[in-house]
Amino acid sequence: MPDRSPIVIVNATPIISLALIGKLDLLHRLYGTVHTPPAVQSEVLAGGAKNIGVLELQQAKWLRNLTKLDVCKNYPGRLPRVAPFDSR
């Protein structure tokens, strides 16, 4: 039987917000592996004024970079209809 566990994809807001209060691990505790599009990782790693979330993102081994190819190959038909992201 195929794995039907949810695929969790987050944008920069929960990463930055949870890192700000020292609770980024909540995502991992709730969902296990969490995916982000490349643009989200770029946004967080850009750091903003205070580099909030940069170190946490780099250290979170459970946070995976997700490309369009990964989605098509590994999760066919399993993602909800959402706006497409740019995989540059």
ChimeraX attribute file (.defattr): number of C-alpha atoms within 10 A of each C-alpha:
attribute: neighborCount
match mode: 1-to-1
recipient: residues
	/A:1	3
	/A:2	4
	/A:3	6
	/A:4	8
	/A:5	8
	/A:6	12
	/A:7	15
	/A:8	13
	/A:9	15
	/A:10	15
	/A:11	16
	/A:12	17
	/A:13	12
	/A:14	14
	/A:15	24
	/A:16	22
	/A:17	14
	/A:18	17
	/A:19	19
	/A:20	14
	/A:21	10
	/A:22	12
	/A:23	15
	/A:24	19
	/A:25	16
	/A:26	12
	/A:27	18
	/A:28	15
	/A:29	9
	/A:30	9
	/A:31	14
	/A:32	15
	/A:33	17
	/A:34	20
	/A:35	19
	/A:36	18
	/A:37	21
	/A:38	18
	/A:39	18
	/A:40	19
	/A:41	21
	/A:42	12
	/A:43	15
	/A:44	22
	/A:45	18
	/A:46	13
	/A:47	14
	/A:48	11
	/A:49	6
	/A:50	7
	/A:51	13
	/A:52	20
	/A:53	25
	/A:54	20
	/A:55	13
	/A:56	21
	/A:57	19
	/A:58	12
	/A:59	10
	/A:60	14
	/A:61	11
	/A:62	15
	/A:63	21
	/A:64	16
	/A:65	15
	/A:66	18
	/A:67	17
	/A:68	14
	/A:69	10
	/A:70	11
	/A:71	13
	/A:72	12
	/A:73	8
	/A:74	9
	/A:75	13
	/A:76	9
	/A:77	9
	/A:78	13
	/A:79	13
	/A:80	7
	/A:81	7
	/A:82	6
	/A:83	6
	/A:84	8
	/A:85	12
	/A:86	10
	/A:87	11
	/A:88	8
